[in-house]
Amino acid sequence: MSNTEQKPLDKVLIICAKGNLEDVYATLVMANGAVMEGIETKVFFTFFGLEGILKKRMDKLHTATVGNPAMRMPGDLPFPTLLGALPFVETGVSAMMRSEMDKLDMPPPSEFLEMITAGGGEVFACKLAVEMFKLKKEDFSDEVKDIITIGQFYEMAGGQNTQIIFT
Amino acid sequence: MVEKTIAGKSINVNEEGYLIDPSQWTKEIAIEMAKEEGLELSDKHFEILEYLREKTAAGEALSIRKVGKSGIADIKQLYQLFPGGPLKLSSKYAGISKPTSCV
């Protein structure tokens, strides 16, 4: 017997544990997309993912130019790892990526977070990671609702059509 | 494609209810479409719909960020005006195609 009934998603919980530009953006795009579809959305930032909600650094995220085999130079040439290790190369490449994203109407993380919460999405920081990195609530974007434990996060996962996504 | 009679006019919509030909759109169609889904359109709603139609006619891609910066309503107000689908629902009532942007 096949089950062909399609049930729309009610809720998504998205976890971001990495602080690279692309990891944080993947989380933000998915979270904002879910909010725009009318899906209840909760986002949990942990470990290096906290970079994506730190007031000081969220709009200056970097992408890795070393150890990133998918990285390409203009003209589709491979990007030599040794070049990526030179001073300022990562900064320059990251700034270029951010400007390319802006052209596609992708906002910087600070504004992305505002868009998510404007639609009713909720953003949380992981208590364990916050303590480990010795951070305080005021270090984070004002859109961060609370600093919570993973247990509290799971408690929010109730309901029939909930998905947890780890980016 | 489905043929549908709405507000006394015969229109063509796709399986999701979006108008195929934006020129078939009238205010009355928008009002009826929204009413079917339990939403009453105000003047503010129509300002947004007009904005969306103008931008689409000019060939510009739409995103919620752009509409939020239109000066008509910010993003929070957009969610209040079109609950559960600020860009999807407004595009539908504006008689334009379903948004293709990821933001």
Interface residues (C-beta under 8 A of the other chain):
Chain A: V29 N32 G33 M36 E37 G38 L104 D105 M106 P107 E111 E114 M115 A118 G119 G120
Chain B: A61 S63 I64 R65 K66 G68 D74 I75 K76 Y79 P83 G84 G85 P86 L87 K88 S101 C102 V103
